[in-house]
């Protein structure tokens, strides 16, 4: 019985530590997702293609 209580306490402590870390990791991933409406990378398609395919400017 005491082993079960100790395991439950350890599980709660681990969850309290890991849940905020996971929220931050998945939040960053969602913020960087270019497919999300209004997310990063949602520039105009022509401008985005120009930035990807053009070399260094020679001016």
N, C-alpha and C positions, 0 to 999 in steps of 0.2 A: 504494500500500500504506500509506504513512504517513497519507494522507488518511482511509483507512478506520479506522485505529487512533485518530486524533484524533476522528473522528466517534463512535466507540464510547465513548471516554472522556467526551466531552461528553454523550452519551446517558445514561451511568451517573450522571454528576453531576446532570443534570436529574432523573432518576428518584429519586435520593437526596433531592432537595429536594421534589419534588412528591408522592411517596408519603405522607409523614407529613401533609402538608397535606390531601390527599384523604381520608385516614383520619379526620382530625379533622372535616372538613366532612360526610362521610357519617355519621359517628358522631353528630354533633349533629342531623342530619336524622332519624336513626332514633330518637334519644332524644325528639324532639319529636313523633314520629308518634302521633296519637291512636288509630289503629287497631291499634297493636301491643299485644298482651296485656300488661297491667301497665304500660303506658306512660303518659305524661302525658295527661290528658284522659279517663281511665278512671274518672270518678266515676259515681255512680248517675245513671241517665238522668233521673229526675225532678229531682234537684238541679241537674244540668247544664242542663236546659231552663229551670228557674226562674232560674238565673243569667243565661242568654242573653236571656230575654224580659222580665225584670222591669226596671223603670226604677230611677232613684235612690230610695233609701228616704226616706220623708217622716216621720221620726219624731223 
